Amino acid sequence: LTHSLTHSSSTEQTVMSSTSTASTSPRPVVAVIDFGGQYAHLIVNRVRRLGVYAELFHTSVTAAELAAHHVVGIILSGGGGSVSGDEKMRDAHGLVGQVLSLQLPTLGICFGMQALASALGGRVCSMVCKEYGPTELHLLSCGAAGVAGVAGDQMPAHCVVGRLASENRDASHFSVYMSHGDSVAELPPDFVATASTEMCPVASFCHQSKHIFGVQFHPEVTHTEHGNEILKNFLSYCEASEWSMKTYLDELSTQIKHQVGDRSVFMLVSGGVDSTVAFALLDKILGADKVYGLLVDTGLMRMNETDLVKKSLDAIEFDNLHVEDASALFLERLHEVYEPEAKRKIIGDLFLEVKKNVSERMHLEDANWLLGQGTIYPDTIESGGTAHSSTIKTHHNRVDAITEMIRQGRVVEPLKELYKDEVRELGVLLGLPKALIIRHPFPGPGLGIRLLCAEKASLPDDMDQTLKDTLSVLPKSLNHITGRVVPVQSVGVQGDDRTYRHSLCLYTSSLKDLLVGEKSEIFWNTIPRFANASPEINRVVLCVSHEEPPAEFTFKPSYVTKERANLLRQVDQIVNQQMATFDLYEKIWQFPVAMAPFGLEGGECVILRPVASKEAMTAAPYRLPIAFLQETVQQLLKLDQIDMVVYDLTSKPPGTIEWE
């Protein structure tokens, strides 16, 4: 834990220095080298979930430093750079040399695999067709013919991927998560290819005799089948130590007491799982007299959200939570703001402004108070808070003002190294009621980022070519499907970088047959290919309110207003009531409901975005029952200003969970 704080990046070293100290424990460590991929910390998370202690290290680490920290195995993470063309990542060659000099088990993932191949004499090149999202992987019984350097070689018995075939007869081919634009074109000497995909001949490799492995896909994400088994196979070669959430809680208590000292904590509570668990944790560690909870009503909350949160926390005797109504201020500052990043930063700054106003009103001296936040690790990853990582979206708890406070040691974030599944586990250890722990994640900016805003319609420069490219992936059995590009853009994550691109809206006259009929698996397996087929597309939706596309969508310039927020509150309430009716709430990990300013007759379009996930770093679209869709659409179309409903079928990657 402590080195994942101090080694993650030069920025984070400064940010974390007030809360972490160098580990003096001699226990063995699996080192994850952070090349800046969106999933670098997720690798650490997954290794720990497998009961093995792991830490994250910056790419500036030396072999001597790794040896001093009792490293027994090394994992090279993915990253947004390119071995074939990005000069800032060429120092990967030097790092690989440092790593391999230790003669420890080594696993390269995505960019890490490419760095291994390139540094050891192989060749990496850019792909014509990129791979994002679920992809079918095929294990190779021997070296792949036609791939330079491997033809005729037998798969080594120690291969972490190849072992699946002998351990599980059903594992000769399975689905994995890809997110890359480069691939290994020629293997280094003494390496063999062990798996391939349709577009990637070398999807994994290993050294013929040494414990050096590479996988182009991401075994650490939950939507890669057999991912944990691959990691377990690698860890079996490492003389590793154990780790548990109980261990984390004990260490965290010591760290927080040391950081806070004689001061108190002003805790911003949104009512979501993260801030609630963080509030309860600080209360437990520091005592209620040293923690002041502030729930800001932004005017962007869900229906009756403020009252619900206050009553829920009152019921478990958290009497140090206070509510501040700042709805008028938030709506005023968001007037005529259209850009997603601008909205997020305004909202984040406003939270601090409201906190400052309350502090002054209560005569609280800044020097005696720290700011508490329920930040979890995906927030820092997507905000570009680690070495090399790209900004996917700035979270409200990572705006510039808060980042500066972190540098000054004035922020305490007890959950910043955890993922959503671990936060819930921690909530159970703290004794919080199930009703609070299982709540769907709700973003701090609230409905402000679920009300899509645009000043003008946005469409690809070559609309016809974009439609031709994307619809060309449809198999003949699905050629009745038509499509249109919607006139607004959304945020995505592709190849570990942020994208802001268009969505493809599909239409069908046989909704039931498409989603649950005998052609349904063909359809679901085709979805990832749409975003791979065109650089203009990062998301795919299915229209569930109409069978035929319009000649042209209507569009109206829109920003966040009280009227739009009230309408989305009604929409969100209907969807939540329908989830309860169909007993879906605990089956769906999160169900964002967004609203976009385009439609058929001048109204708004409702976007249903249910996902299955565990940690928010990857997600798959949740397959909704047809009856749920039909009844929900019927109720939504009764609302004034709603004239279209779509169902988001995009995985993450290439689309983020939230649209903005």
N, C-alpha and C positions, 0 to 999 in steps of 0.2 A: 504493500500500500504506500509506504512512505516514499519509495523511489518513483512510483507512478506519479506522485505529485512533483518531485523535484527534478525529474529527468525529462518530462514531457516536451518542453520547449524552452527557449530562452525567455519568451514572454511569460509562460506559465511558471518558470522558476521564480521570477520576481513575484508573480501573483500569489504563488503558493508558499513562499518562504516563511510567512508568519504562521502557517498552520502545520508545517511538516519539518521533520528533522531526519538526518541520515540514519538509516537502519544500522544497528549494531548487532543484529541477530545473525548468527552464523548459519541459519537454515538455508538449504539449497533453494535457488531461485531459477525459474524459467524466465529469460529476458525476452521481451517483445520490443523490437527496434521499430520506432515510429517514423515511417516514411511519409506520414501525413494523410494516410487513407482515412475515410470516414469510419472505418471499422477497427482502427488500431486498438482503441481501448476495449472494444467488444471482444477482441482476441484475448486480452487479459481477463475480461469478465468470464468468457467461456472456459478458459483454463482453470480459473478459480472455482467455477461451478462444477468442474470435474474433480475438485478436491485437491488441487495442486496450487502451490503459491507461485504467483507470477507478478512481475513488475514491468512498467513501461520505461524505455530508455530513449533518449534523443539520439539522432544519427551522429552526433559529435563524440559519442562514447568511444573509448579506446579498448583494446583487448585487455590491457592491464587493469582498467577500471572494472570491466566485466568479471575478470578473474577475482578481483578484490571483493566483489559482491557475491561470491560463491555461486556464480551462474553455472547451471548444469545442462542447459539446453537453450537454443536461440531460435526465435521466430522472427522473420523479416516481414513486416506488414505490407499491405497495399499502399498505394499513393496516387495522387493526381498527376504526377509528372510522367515523362516519357523517357525511357532508356534510350530510344532511338533518336530523340531530337531535343530534349530539354537539358540545357547545359547545367542548370542549377542542381540537377539530380545525378550528374555524372560522377559526383563524389561517392556515389553508391559503390563504385568499383573499389575504392580505397577501403570503405567500410566492410565490404564482403571479404576482402583480404584479411582485415583485422579479425573478423568473426571466424573465418575458417582456420586461422592460425591457432585457435584454441582447441581445434579437433573435437568439437562438441556436436551432438545431434543438432542439425539445422534444418529448418523448414521455411521456404520462401512462399509467400501467398500473394498472388496477383502481381503487382509491381515487384514484390520481393522475389518472386520466381524469375521474373525477367532480369532483375539485377544479378541474380546468381548466374543465369545463363550467359549474360553479356560479359560479366567479369571473368568467367571461366573459359571463354573462348567460343561461346555460341553466338548466334545472331538473332537479334530481335528487330522486327519491322512493324510498320503500321498496317492495320487491316483495312481492306476495302469496306467490308461489312462489319460494323462493331457488334459487340454482344452485351446486352443489358437485360438483367432479370433472369427468370428461370430458363434453363437450357438443359437439354438431354445430354448426359455424359455417358460414354461407353468405355468400359475397361478394355485394355488391350492384353491379350494373352502373351504377346511377344512384341518386339519392336515393330513400329508402324512402317510398312513399305512406302517408299516415296518421300519419307522425311529424312533429310540428310543426317547421316551419322547414327541411325538407329536400326536400319533394316536388318532383320534376321536375329537381333539380340533377344535373349530370353528375359522375361520380367524377373528381377531379383525377388527372392522370397521375403526379404525384409521390407519391401516397399510399403509405405503407409497406406497408399490407395489400393495397390494390388492385393494386399492382405484381405481386403473385403471379400474378394471372390472366393477365397478358401474358408473365410469365417461365415459368410452368408451367401447362400446359393442364389438369392434374389437380387444380389448387388452387382450384377454384371453391367447393368445400365440403370441410371437413376437421375433424378433432377437435381441440378446444382444452380447456385446464383452466380451469374457473371456480371462484371461491370468493367469492361476494358476495351481499348481501341488499338493496343499493340499486342503482339503475340510472339512466341518463340518460333522462329522459322528454321533454325539449325541448332541442334543440340551441341553442348560442349563435349569434348572427348570423355569417354567412359560413362556417359549418361544414356539412359534409355527412356523413351516415351512410354507412359503407363496408362494413359487415357486420352480420349479425343472427343470433340463435339463436331457438329456439322460444319462449323466455320473455323474451328481451331484444332488442327491436327495434333498439336502438343498441348493438351489441357492439363497434363501432369507429367512429371518425370522424376527419376531418382538416379543416384550414382550406383554403379553396378556392385560396389562392395561397401562403400561408406554410408553412414547415416546422414545423407544430404538429400533433401527432397524439395520438390516445388509443385505447387498447384496453382493453376490460373484462376480457378474459381475461389469462392469464399466459404471454407468449411465452418467458419465461426458463426455464420448467420443461421437462424433457426429454420429457414426455408431451403437450406441445402440438405437433402436427404443423406443420411449416414455421416453428416459433418462431425458430430461428436465422436463417432467411431474412428474417423480419420485422425482427429486430434488425440484421442486416447492411444491410438497406435503409435503416434509420434512420442507422446509422453511416456510410453512404456520403455523408451530408450533413454529417458532422462532420470537420473537419481533425484527425484523431486520431493518436496515437502508438502504438507497439507495446509489447507486454508478453509475457513468457514465464516458465515455471517456473524456468529457469536464472537469469533476472534476479532472481526472488524469492529463490532460494537464496543468491545473492551478497549481497543486501540483508539477508536474515535473519541470515546469519553475522555481519555487522557489528553488527547490533542486539543479538544474544544476547551477544556478547563484551562489548559496552558495558554491558549490563544486569548480567551476572554479575560482571564485574570480577575481583577476587581471591577471590571466594567459590566454593563448590562447589554441586552440585545433587543433591538427594535425589529421585530419579525414581520415581514410582509406576507400575509396569508391570502391566497386566492380562493381557497375552498377545494382546490384539486388535491389529488392524492399526495403529490410531492410536498407541497407547502404544509399540508396538514401533518404529515409524518415528521417533517423537519421541525415544525412547531412543537409537536409532542416530544420529540427527541431532546430539543433544547430545554424544554420544561423539566424533563426527567433528569437531565445531566446538571442543569444550573439552578433549578428551582423556579417556581412561578414568580417569585418576587424580583427575579433578574431578567424576565422575558416579558416584553410588551408586544402583544399581537395586534396587528392592524389589518383589517379587511377593507379594502377600498372598493366601493361601489362605483364602477366606471361607467355605468349605463350600457355596458356591453356584456352583461352577465346573462345567463340562461333564465328562463321563467322562474321567478321566486327564488333565485339562487342565493341571494344574500340572507334572506330569512332562514332558508334551509341550512346553510352552513353554520350560522350563529346558533340555531337551536340544537344542531347535532353536536357541536363542541360544548355548548352549555350542559347538555345531557351527560357528558362524561367529565364534568366539573372543570372545564377550562374557562374559568371566569376572568381571565386576563386578555380576552379578545375584544377589540373595540372596532366599531364600524364607522367609516367616514364616507358620506355621500359626495362624490366628486363627479357625478355623471354630466352635469352641465359643462364643466371645465373640459372633460375629455372630448365631448361632442363638438365643442367650440374649436378646439385645437385641430381636430380632424376634418374641419370644414374645407372642402375642395382639395383634399390630399388624395392622390390616386396611386402613387407608387408603393408597392408592398413594403420595401425596406424603410421608406420614409414613415409609413404608418407605425411599423414596429418600433422605430427609434423614438418617435413622438410619444408613444404609449409608455415606453420604458422610462423616458425622461420625466413624464408626468407622475409616475409612481414615486419617483424621488422628490419631486416638487411637493406632492401631497404629504409625503412623509415629513419633509422639512417644515411645512406649514403646521402640521399637528405637533411636531416637536417644539416649535417656537411657542405655540399656544399653551403647551403644557410646561414650558420653561425647562425643557430637557437640554442639558449641555452636550453638544456633539462629542466632546472629548471623552465623555463618560459612557458613550453608547456606540455599539457596533450595529451595522445593518445585517439582518438575517434574511436569507433567501432559500427557497426550496429548489435551487438549481440542481439538475441531474446531469449526468455526463453527456447525453445526446445534445443538450442545449449548448454546451461549450464546443462540441464537435461541429455542429451545423453553423455556429457563429464564427468558425475559423479560429478557434481558441487554442489550437495546438500547432506544433511545428509543421509547416508545409500545407496544412489543411486549408481547403477553400471555404469561403463563406457561402453557405447554402442559403441561410436566412439568419438575420440577427435576432436573437431572442431578447425579450424585453429585459431580461436580467443580465444582458451582456452589451448594453449600450455603452458609449464612451465614458459617460460620467461614472457608471458603476465599475467599469474596468479600471478607471483611475483610483476609485476608492479601494478596489482590491489591491492595487499596487501599494497603496498606503497602509495596508493591513487593517482596513476598517470594515471588512465584510466577512461574515462567517457563513459558510455554506456546507452544512454537514453531510449533504447527499451528493456532492459534486463529482464523486468518483463512482457513483452507483447508476445502475440502469433500473428501468421501471419494475422489472420482476424482483430485483433485489430490494427496492424501496418497499414493495408490498410485503416481502418477507420480513423486513425490519419492522414494519408496522405491526405484524403479528407478534414479534418478539416484545414490542412495547405494549401489547395488550389493547390496541385500538379495535373498535368494533368492526365487524366484517363489512357492514354497510358503507363505512368510510373507505376501507381499504380497496374494495372492488369497484369503486366508482370509475367510470371511464375517464381517461385523461382529458383535461380541458385546458387549452392554452391560456397563459397569463393575459395576453391581449384580448382574450375572449372573442366575442362576435366581430370584433374589429378586423380580424384577419379572415373571418368566414364570410364577410360581406365583400365580395370582389369589387374592386373599383377600377374604373377606366375612363379616361377623358375622351378617347376616340376608339373606334373599332380597329382591331389589329388582325391582319390576315397575311399569310405568306405572299411573297412577291410573285411567285409562280404557283398559284393555287392549283391549276390543272395538273402540273407535274407532281406536286405534293400528294394530291389525291390518287394519281396514277401509281406512284411509288408505294404508298401505304396499302391501297386496296389490292395491289398485285400479289400480296402475301396470302390472300384468301384461297383456300383449296376449292376445287370445283364444286364440292358438296355444299359449300357456303356461298356460292356466287350470287345468291339472291340478296345478300347484304349490300346496302348502299352506305355512303358516308358523306359527311360535310365537315369542314374545319370550322370550329367555333370562333367568333370574333373577339375573344379575350385570351390572354396568356396566363400561364401558371408556373410556379416554381417547381423545378425537378432537380434530381441529383443523378448525373451520368458520368461514369468514369471518375468518381470522387470529386467532381466539380459541379458548381451550381449552373443550372440552365434556366432560362425563362423563355418558354416556347409555347406552341399551340397544342390544342387537344383535337383529336379526331373523334367525331360523334358518329356512331354507327346506328343504322336503322334496319329493322326487320319486321316482316309481317307475321312472323311466327315466334314470338317471344318465348313461349313455354318450351317449344321444341329446341330452341337455341340454347337455353340455359339449363334445362334438365332432361331433354329428350335424348335420343340415341346419337345425335350429332353434337351434344353438349361438350364432350371431352375434346373433340376436334376443335371446337370453337375456343374453349378455355386455353388449349395449348397453342392456339394461333395468336392470342392477344399479345404476348411479349414481342412478337415479330413486327408489329406495326411500328413501334418506336424505333426499332433497329433499322427499318426500311427507309426512314427519312430524317434528315437532320433538323427538320422543322417541327417534329412531333416529340413530345415527352409524356403524353398521357392519352388514354383511350377511354371513352365513355360510351354507354349504350343508352339511347333514348327509350325510356319505358313509358312515356305518355303518348307517343304518336308513332305510327308505323311508317309514314312517308316523310322524307326531309322536305323542308320548305325550299322554294327557289332561292330565297335569301333570308337570313336571320334579321330580325329587327334588333336595333341597338340603341341605348340611350346613355349619355354620359352620366356617371353615378359615382358618388363618394359616400362616406359613412354619415348617415343622418338618423335622427331619432325614429323617423317613420320606417326606414329600412330595417333598423335594429328591432323595432317592435314586430314587424312582419316576419323577420327571421326567427324571433323568439317563438312565434306561433308555429312556424314550420318545424322548428326543433322540438317543440313540445309534442306535436303530432307524431313525429318519428319516435320519440322516446316512449310515448304511450303505446304505440304499435309494437315496439320492442318488448314491452312488458306483456302485452296481449299474446304475443307469439313466443314468449319465454325465451327471448334471444339475448337478454342483457348480459348474462354471464358467459355467453358463448362468443360474443363479439368483443374483441379487445378494445376497440375504439370506433365510434361512429360519428365522425364529423359531418355536419350538414351545412353546406355553404349555399350562397345565393349569388348569381351572376347577372349583370345587367343586359342580357340578351334573351330573345324568345321568339315567339311567332307573331304576336299582335301588340308589341310594345310593352309586354310585361317582363317579369323576371324568370330566370331558370333556376330551379332547385337542383343542387348536386348532392346525391347520396354517396357517402364515401366510407362504407363499413370495411374495417380491415381486421385481419388476424395477425397478431404479432406477440412478442414477449418483451422486447426492449426498445422498440421504436426505431432501431437502426435499419431494420428491414421489415417489410410487411407484405402480405398477400391480400388481394381483395377477398372479402368474406362473401360466400355464395348465399345470397338471400333467397328464402322460399318465394316461389311465384305468388302465392296467396298474399304474402306480406307486401310484395311490390304492388300488386293490383289494388289492394285495399288502401295502402298508403298513398298511392298516386291519386286514387279517387278522392280522398280527403284533401290532399294538397291542392288539387285543381279547383276546389270550391272556394279557396281563398282569393280575394281580389288581388290583382297584380301578379298572380302566379299562372303562367300559361304553358310551362314546359318542365319536365322532370327527367334528369339523366342519372345513370348509375355508373359510378367510376369503377372501372375494371382493372386499373393500373396497379402493378406491384411497386414496391419501393426497393431498389431503383426500378425504373427510371423516374417515377413520380414521387414527390414527398407525400407524407400523409395529409398534411394541410395543403390547400391550394396556394396559399400565400405565406 
